[in-house]
Amino acid sequence: MTVPCILVIEDDPDIRELIQASLAGEGYRIHQAVSGEKGLAAARSLRPDLVLLDLMLPGMDGCTVCRLLREDEVTRDLPVVMVTARGEEADIVAGLELGADDYVTKPFSPRVLAARVRAVLRRGGRRGVEPPAGPVRHGSLVVDPARRDVTVAGRPVALSATEFAILLFLARRPGWVFTRRQILDGVHGEGHPVLDRSLDVQIAALRRKLGDAGALVETVRGVGYRFRES
């Protein structure tokens, strides 16, 4: 069994040491980068299973790094967890809009960090632990969990791990209406401390990327969302 590789992009040596100790103890291989520029180069060469990305970096900041990771064909599918001292909702939403899959605020518990890493790897990593079901098809939209591919009229659509998980969760249950909390629990696991607002951001990004097929994800006013029945 291949050991998952985590790339840590963090300039604070104390935080790097804490992450190293926490995640190495969980059995992960850890690579470190001390700046955004070095982190980008490492992500392209290593193709890690997950990137832990600090927002406040010297030179190129974490938001820029995340945007460039998502724009690069080599790294656009890498799961990204932002680690930030900025706990305000606006900062978190900004990171999610750039394509981050999750976030951890400083100071953090090593156990919480490890749990977040496991959750993101489980739902979006290249070595998922659950055997996927067959493709889900709705008109021109095809969602293939085995290949983690999404196509619309044969055109590939690049989604973040969380966007993919949200789409798959809804597409497998057409016509069912879910509250925001039910969707978050279904994607992240119950009790995962994620802002409801973050789901709205990710749904908006998902619709935009799907183009015309984005209309399949419907808003149910005052309740949440549903996937339109064919």
C-alpha positions as CSV (number, residue, x, y, z in Angstrom):
1,M,0.0,0.0,0.0
2,T,1.4,3.4,-1.0
3,V,1.8,5.9,1.8
4,P,0.0,9.2,1.0
5,C,2.3,12.2,0.5
6,I,1.4,15.6,2.0
7,L,3.0,18.8,0.8
8,V,3.2,21.4,3.6
9,I,3.6,25.0,2.3
10,E,4.3,27.0,5.5
11,D,7.0,29.6,6.4
12,D,6.7,29.3,10.2
13,P,9.2,26.7,11.4
14,D,7.2,26.0,14.6
15,I,4.0,25.3,12.7
16,R,5.9,23.1,10.2
17,E,7.4,21.1,13.0
18,L,4.0,20.7,14.6
19,I,2.4,19.5,11.3
20,Q,5.4,17.2,10.6
21,A,5.1,15.6,14.0
22,S,1.3,15.3,13.8
23,L,1.0,13.8,10.3
24,A,4.1,11.7,10.3
25,G,2.7,10.1,13.4
26,E,-0.4,9.2,11.3
27,G,1.8,7.5,8.7
28,Y,2.0,10.1,6.0
29,R,5.1,11.1,4.1
30,I,5.7,14.9,4.6
31,H,7.4,17.3,2.2
32,Q,7.9,20.9,3.2
33,A,8.2,24.2,1.3
34,V,8.9,27.5,3.0
35,S,7.5,29.9,0.4
36,G,4.7,30.0,-2.2
37,E,7.1,29.8,-5.1
38,K,8.9,26.8,-3.7
39,G,5.6,25.2,-2.9
40,L,4.3,25.6,-6.4
41,A,7.4,24.0,-7.8
42,A,7.2,21.1,-5.4
43,A,3.5,20.5,-6.1
44,R,4.3,20.3,-9.9
45,S,7.2,17.9,-9.4
46,L,5.9,15.7,-6.5
47,R,2.2,15.5,-7.4
48,P,1.4,15.0,-3.7
49,D,-1.9,13.5,-2.5
50,L,-2.8,16.7,-0.6
51,V,-1.4,20.2,-0.1
52,L,-1.5,22.0,3.3
53,L,-1.3,25.7,2.3
54,D,-0.7,28.6,4.6
55,L,-2.4,31.8,3.5
56,M,0.1,34.3,4.9
57,L,3.4,33.5,3.1
58,P,6.3,35.7,2.3
59,G,6.3,36.9,-1.4
60,M,3.6,34.9,-3.1
61,D,0.7,34.5,-0.7
62,G,-1.4,31.4,-0.3
63,C,-4.4,32.7,-2.2
64,T,-2.2,33.2,-5.3
65,V,-0.6,29.8,-4.8
66,C,-4.1,28.2,-4.7
67,R,-5.3,30.0,-7.8
68,L,-2.2,29.0,-9.8
69,L,-2.5,25.4,-8.6
70,R,-6.1,25.3,-9.9
71,E,-5.1,26.9,-13.2
72,D,-2.3,24.4,-13.9
73,E,-3.4,21.2,-15.7
74,V,-0.8,19.2,-13.7
75,T,-2.0,20.4,-10.3
76,R,-5.6,21.4,-10.7
77,D,-7.0,18.2,-9.1
78,L,-4.7,18.2,-6.1
79,P,-6.8,18.5,-2.8
80,V,-5.9,21.7,-1.0
81,V,-6.5,22.4,2.7
82,M,-5.8,26.0,3.7
83,V,-4.2,26.6,7.1
84,T,-4.8,30.1,8.2
85,A,-4.7,32.4,11.2
86,R,-7.5,34.3,9.5
87,G,-10.7,32.9,11.0
88,E,-13.1,35.4,9.6
89,E,-15.9,34.1,7.4
90,A,-14.9,36.4,4.5
91,D,-11.3,35.0,4.5
92,I,-12.5,31.4,4.5
93,V,-15.1,32.0,1.8
94,A,-12.4,33.8,-0.3
95,G,-10.2,30.7,0.0
96,L,-13.0,28.3,-1.0
97,E,-13.8,30.5,-4.0
98,L,-10.3,30.0,-5.2
99,G,-10.8,26.2,-5.1
100,A,-9.6,25.1,-1.7
101,D,-11.3,21.9,-0.5
102,D,-11.2,22.7,3.2
103,Y,-9.6,25.0,5.8
104,V,-8.1,24.8,9.3
105,T,-7.7,27.9,11.5
106,K,-4.7,28.5,13.7
107,P,-4.1,27.6,16.4
108,F,-5.3,24.1,15.7
109,S,-5.4,20.8,17.4
110,P,-3.2,18.1,15.8
111,R,-6.0,15.6,16.1
112,V,-8.4,18.0,14.3
113,L,-5.8,18.6,11.6
114,A,-5.3,14.9,11.1
115,A,-9.0,14.3,10.9
116,R,-9.5,17.0,8.3
117,V,-6.6,15.5,6.2
118,R,-8.2,12.1,6.4
119,A,-11.6,13.4,5.4
120,V,-10.3,15.3,2.3
121,L,-8.2,12.3,1.2
122,R,-11.1,10.0,1.6
123,R,-13.5,12.0,-0.5
124,G,-11.1,13.4,-3.1
125,G,-7.7,11.7,-3.0
126,R,-6.4,9.5,-5.8
127,R,-6.4,6.6,-3.4
128,G,-10.0,6.7,-2.1
129,V,-10.8,4.0,0.5
130,E,-14.4,3.3,-0.6
131,P,-15.1,1.3,-3.8
132,P,-17.0,3.7,-6.1
133,A,-20.3,2.9,-7.9
134,G,-20.8,3.2,-11.6
135,P,-21.2,6.5,-13.5
136,V,-24.2,8.7,-12.9
137,R,-25.8,10.1,-16.1
138,H,-28.3,13.0,-16.4
139,G,-28.8,14.2,-19.9
140,S,-25.4,15.5,-21.2
141,L,-23.9,15.3,-17.7
142,V,-21.8,12.2,-16.7
143,V,-20.3,11.9,-13.3
144,D,-17.9,9.0,-13.0
145,P,-16.8,8.3,-9.4
146,A,-14.3,5.6,-10.4
147,R,-12.3,7.9,-12.6
148,R,-13.4,11.1,-10.7
149,D,-14.3,12.5,-14.0
150,V,-17.1,14.9,-14.9
151,T,-18.1,15.6,-18.5
152,V,-20.8,17.7,-20.1
153,A,-21.7,16.8,-23.7
154,G,-18.3,15.1,-23.8
155,R,-16.4,18.1,-22.5
156,P,-14.3,17.4,-19.4
157,V,-15.1,19.6,-16.4
158,A,-12.4,20.2,-13.8
159,L,-13.8,20.3,-10.2
160,S,-12.2,20.5,-6.8
161,A,-12.5,17.4,-4.6
162,T,-15.3,19.1,-2.6
163,E,-17.2,20.3,-5.6
164,F,-17.1,16.8,-7.1
165,A,-18.3,15.3,-3.8
166,I,-21.2,17.8,-3.6
167,L,-22.2,17.1,-7.2
168,L,-22.0,13.3,-6.7
169,F,-24.0,13.5,-3.5
170,L,-26.8,15.4,-5.2
171,A,-26.7,13.6,-8.6
172,R,-27.2,10.2,-6.9
173,R,-30.4,11.4,-5.3
174,P,-32.4,13.4,-8.0
175,G,-35.5,15.1,-6.8
176,W,-34.5,14.8,-3.1
177,V,-34.4,18.1,-1.3
178,F,-31.5,18.6,1.2
179,T,-30.8,21.3,3.7
180,R,-27.3,22.9,3.6
181,R,-26.4,21.0,6.8
182,Q,-27.5,17.7,5.3
183,I,-25.3,18.2,2.3
184,L,-22.3,19.3,4.4
185,D,-22.8,16.2,6.7
186,G,-23.1,14.0,3.6
187,V,-19.9,15.3,2.1
188,H,-17.7,16.0,5.1
189,G,-19.2,13.8,7.8
190,E,-21.5,14.7,10.7
191,G,-20.3,17.4,13.0
192,H,-17.7,18.8,10.6
193,P,-17.4,22.5,11.5
194,V,-18.0,24.1,8.0
195,L,-19.8,27.3,7.4
196,D,-23.2,27.0,5.6
197,R,-22.1,30.0,3.6
198,S,-19.2,28.0,2.2
199,L,-21.6,25.5,0.6
200,D,-23.3,28.4,-1.3
201,V,-19.9,29.5,-2.6
202,Q,-19.1,26.0,-3.8
203,I,-22.5,25.4,-5.3
204,A,-22.1,28.7,-7.3
205,A,-18.7,27.6,-8.5
206,L,-20.0,24.2,-9.4
207,R,-22.9,25.6,-11.5
208,R,-20.5,28.0,-13.2
209,K,-18.1,25.2,-14.2
210,L,-20.9,23.0,-15.4
211,G,-22.3,25.6,-17.8
212,D,-25.8,24.9,-19.1
213,A,-25.8,21.6,-17.0
214,G,-25.4,23.8,-13.8
215,A,-29.2,24.4,-14.0
216,L,-29.6,20.7,-12.8
217,V,-28.6,21.9,-9.3
218,E,-31.6,23.8,-8.1
219,T,-32.1,26.1,-5.2
220,V,-35.1,25.3,-3.0
221,R,-35.8,28.7,-1.4
222,G,-35.7,28.6,2.4
223,V,-34.6,25.0,2.5
224,G,-31.4,24.1,0.5
225,Y,-30.7,22.4,-2.8
226,R,-31.8,19.5,-4.9
227,F,-30.7,17.8,-8.2
228,R,-33.4,18.1,-10.8
229,E,-35.1,14.9,-11.9
230,S,-34.6,13.9,-15.5
